[in-house]
Each structure stands twice: as structure tokens, then as C-alpha cells.
Amino acid sequence: MSDVPDLSSDEENFDDDDWQEMETSNTTVTCLFCTNFFTSIEEGLSHCETEHNFALNKLKLKFNMDCYSYIKLINYIKSHKPNPDFIVNATMPLWDDEKYLKPVENDDWLMFDFESLSDKCNSPKTYHANVENGLVTLSQTHFIELQKTIQTLTGQLKENQAHLQMAKEDINKMQESMKTLVDGGITNTNGEGKNIVNCVSKLPLEDDEGYFSTYAHFGIHYEMLSDKVRTESYRDAILNNKEIIKNKVVLDLGCGTGILSMLCATAGARKVYALDQSQIIYHAIDIIRENNLQHIIKTVKGRVENTKLDEKVDIIVSEWMGYFLLFEGMLDSVIYARDNYLKPGGLLLPNKCNISLVANGDIETHTKLIDYWSDVYGYKMNCMKSEVVREANIDIVGSKHIISEPCIVKEIDINTCTTDVMDFSSEFKLTISRTGTFTSLVGYFDTFFDLPNPVSFSTGPDKTPTHWKQTVFYFKDCRDVNQGDIIQGTIICSRQKTDVRALSVQINIFGKTHKYILS
């Protein structure tokens, strides 16, 4: 074993002269921000400071950078080629992401001894602060710590202000609701005491804030973005059809975090309006800036029905679909934008959808949700069954439980549909594919991007699950069926009179009428 060289001692035995020779031979350094060449990093740094106002030592102090942060910075610059002012004026290290540790290319900048910058900053620096009785002298370390504290407090203040604004909006909404109750409601032409609104554009914005507040939370955006079926379908529709987006003006309606806006910008759009009424728009602004796309994407906070755009657009892209496709009524806003802001012959993405029903034979889940109330710790609670059944259930239904062929009950062309689209009636026929117990109807939707390179996706139980899952309409009493049976029925879907974004669904089957709500 004594003949095996001790590799751990290589660093100690390495000749410093050899290292210096390797480091300095044949060095040609290109400026980080222009095409000038230099014979050393030091010359390049001096040039960056005098010509581009980019002082690396000041940046190091500002963000308390170490050598790893320096490597990330270099790779960030090489990846995004930002304007130096964009970095110098940043309030946070835009390059603080582990992905920037991976070198973009072999570059002499990455070989620079970043810690050597401290040699130029070793002379004690002091800073002066005005106080009531004169000046206070702060050490450099103390000054840096104060800067960090200020940045932390600024971030907390911004977050608290956002929460305060949301709380204020909730209070205003509760006050309006209480006023309506006290005043006895707004009497419509039928004298019923409630103002019936038949589309979102007729709903006062202050009465609609509750809907948008649900999209102010990060969890729902994580759920949507991590839904690969959803997000990758939009990505493929946009990036695989760049020729129809290049140099076009796009409206991203309900932009959320701005992912679709950025995809359109990447595809070559000349301008993108990213519009959203929820508080998430403020984070979308930061995200767009972080990706250096603010010169293409213009963020707009507002509900489209209450907003004036600078111009008409060539394309409207929107992820508007809700549970059972139509829940939340966001298609109303797409229709409004189409009729008011889309140029003649403009494009809608997506442009077609349909709704389907299929029979479910999951006895175990039916027993768990409905039969459970027959014996609850020895007590009967059968009266609860009707209420439980009345609420449509949002769940993932296993394909193994499907016992019929599907039937399309509604087809929607978004180019021509009206806000009456939420009100429809359709007969359906289900061919039973295997003998079993019919416990519920399952509703789902398919979405289509009719483009030169078409894209589509389905939320059906036989496909990869999405965040929309499926909508399950349970029966209080199950029905045995045999393979080959044809089950006929009618579905009647309508907008709830007291909630413009909610749905009422009536299903007539087996000689009975079943009523459900999605709210």
C-alpha cells in the first residue's frame, strides 16, 4: 500500500510557479458587455468600471458575494446578456439560482480569483449617518449588516402591504354584502329582491373581487404550473407555431404568473399585454423583469371588462377553463375580449372545447361518501345524503371504474360562442361497456388548438390526471347495469341566478331528476 501515491497532498506539492504559468499564459479576455478584448481580467474589470459603470467590487459589497455567487453572476451574464445598468441597479441578486453554477462556456472570467477583490477593499471603510446630535461613523461590516436588515424589512413591508390590501378588499366586500342584506337586496324587474346578472361583464367589479382573491395565493399557481398536461400543451401550441405568433400583438388574458406571456415573447411576439385583476400580477411583473422580457411584455392590472387596452390585438391566449369546463365563468371574459379587442380574423388560443359524460362504477367511493351517513358512530344521518349528493364532487376517477363509452354533450367554438354558452340542454346515450353498478356520471372536457401544428389535451379519466381532475355527479341510489345496455338521459346546465360564475346542473336519468351545484 505504500507505493500508492497520496493524491490528497497534490495541492500542497503543486508548484506555485506552475500554477501561475497555467493561469496567465495566452489569456484573452472579452468584455462582459461589449466586444473589446483584454490581456487580463484586471484590465477587463477596469474597462467595465470606466466604460460600463460596472464596478464588481461595489457589487460584491452590495450583495455580500462570495466566489460561488461570482460564478453564478458570470454565467447569468453569459446566459442573458443583460444591460450592465440592469445588474448595477438590481435590488436583489438576480443570479441567485443554483442553475447558474453550471458554466455556460469555458471562460477566463470563471478562473478569476474573486476573493482577491477584497485586497483592494481591505482598507477600513467608514460610512456616516446623520442623527439628531450629529454624525455617527459606521464600520463597513456594520454598514453591510444594516443594508441586509433594510432589504429584509423592505421585503416584509411589501408582503405586509399586499396582505393589508387583500384584507381591505375583503372588508369592503363584507360591508357591501351587509349593506345588501340590510337594504333587502336590489330588486330586479321581477321584484324578487336579488339582482340577477347573466354574465361577468354586468357584474360590478367590487362584487367580483372574491373570485380574483382566490388567485392571489401561490399554491394555486404552483398547482397549475406543475400540471404538465396543461402547461406543456400551451407551450407546444405556442412554440411549435412560432410563424403565426412572430411580430404579432398578443393579449394574455388572466396571465397569472405570466408563463404564457413569456412563451409568446419567446415565440417572437412583437408585444404582449399580460392582464390580470388578482394580486399575483405584482409578482408577474418581477418574474417578467427577472427574465428580461419587460421590453416586450406590458403588464396590466385589471378585469378586462373594466380595462382599456392601447390597441386591438392579433391573438388572445387564455387558460380560462374551470371544473366541468364552464365553472368560474371566465369564458365570459374571453368572449368580451374577443368582441372588443381582437382584430378581424384574429386568433384565439385555444379555439375549441367539448364536454363529455361517461358512466362510473366505483362502488367503494360511493359507499365512503354516501352510505357512510347511514351509520355514524351508531347514529343515523340519512338526511345528510341528499345534501352530499347535491354537491358535484371534484375528484380523480380511476379508468378501471369506467363502465361505458363516453358521450359528448356540448361542443364549443370559442370563435363564435356567446355568453349564453353556460346554459345548454343535451340528450345523451351511454353504451355500457361492462356489467357493473352505475354509481355516478363523470363529466370532463377536451381542449383543442386548431393550428398548423395542432395540439389538444383531454381531462378524461383514461388520460393523465390534470389539476381539473373530473366532475362527479353521484346518485343517491345506485343502479345495476349489464354490458350492451343503452342508458339514455338528459343534462341541463345553467348559470346560477345568484352567482354568475357558478353552475346548476340537472340530470334526468332512470326516471328520476337529480340536481347538482358547482359553486
C-alpha positions, 0 to 999 in steps of 0.5 A: 500500500505504500507505493500508492501515491497520496493524491490528497497532498497534490495541492500542497506539492503543486508548484506555485510557479506552475500554477501561475504559468497555467493561469496567465499564459495566452489569456484573452479576455472579452468584455462582459458587455461589449466586444473589446478584448483584454490581456487580463481580467484586471484590465477587463474589470477596469474597462467595465468600471470606466466604460460600463459603470460596472464596478464588481467590487461595489457589487460584491459589497452590495450583495455580500458575494462570495466566489460561488455567487461570482460564478453564478453572476458570470454565467447569468451574464453569459446566459442573458446578456443583460444591460450592465445598468440592469445588474448595477441597479438590481435590488436583489441578486438576480443570479441567485439560482443554483442553475447558474453554477453550471458554466455556460462556456469555458471562460477566463472570467470563471478562473478569476480569483474573486476573493482577491477583490477584497485586497483592494477593499481591505482598507477600513471603510467608514460610512456616516449617518446623520442623527439628531446630535450629529454624525455617527461613523459606521464600520463597513461590516456594520454598514453591510449588516444594516443594508441586509436588515433594510432589504429584509424589512423592505421585503416584509413591508411589501408582503405586509402591504399586499396582505393589508390590501387583500384584507381591505378588499375583503372588508369592503366586500363584507360591508357591501354584502351587509349593506345588501342584506340590510337594504333587502337586496336590489330588486330586479324587474321581477321584484324578487329582491336579488339582482340577477346578472347573466354574465361577468361583464354586468357584474360590478367589479367590487362584487367580483373581487372574491373570485380574483382573491382566490388567485392571489395565493401561490399554491394555486399557481404552483398547482397549475404550473406543475400540471404538465398536461396543461402547461406543456400543451400551451407551450407546444401550441405556442412554440411549435407555431412560432410563424403565426405568433412572430411580430404579432400583438398578443393579449394574455388574458388572466396571465397569472404568473405570466408563463404564457406571456413569456412563451409568446415573447419567446415565440417572437411576439412583437408585444404582449399585454399580460392582464390580470385583476388578482394580486399575483400580477405584482409578482408577474411583473418581477418574474417578467423583469427577472427574465428580461422580457419587460421590453416586450411584455406590458403588464396590466392590472385589471378585469378586462371588462373594466380595462382599456387596452392601447390597441386591438390585438392579433391573438388572445391566449387564455387558460380560462377553463374551470371544473366541468369546463364552464365553472368560474365563468371566465369564458365570459371574459374571453368572449368580451375580449374577443368582441372588443379587442381582437382584430378581424380574423384574429386568433384565439388560443385555444379555439375549441372545447367539448364536454363529455359524460361517461358512466362510473362504477366505483362502488367503494367511493360511493359507499365512503361518501354516501352510505357512510351517513347511514351509520355514524358512530351508531347514529343515523344521518340519512338526511345528510345524503341528499345534501352530499349528493347535491354537491358535484364532487371534484375528484380523480376517477380511476379508468378501471371504474369506467363502465361505458363509452363516453358521450359528448354533450356540448361542443364549443367554438370559442370563435363564435360562442356567446355568453349564453354558452353556460346554459345548454340542454343535451340528450345523451346515450351511454353504451355500457361497456361492462356489467357493473353498478352505475354509481355516478356520471363523470363529466370532463372536457377536451381542449383543442388548438386548431393550428398548423401544428395542432395540439389538444389535451383531454381531462378524461379519466383514461388520460393523465390526471390534470389539476381539473381532475373530473366532475362527479355527479353521484346518485343517491341510489345506485343502479345495476347495469349489464354490458350492451345496455343503452342508458339514455338521459338528459343534462341541463346546465345553467348559470346560477341566478345568484352567482354568475360564475357558478353552475346548476346542473340537472340530470334526468336519468332512470326516471328520476331528476337529480340536481347538482351545484358547482359553486 
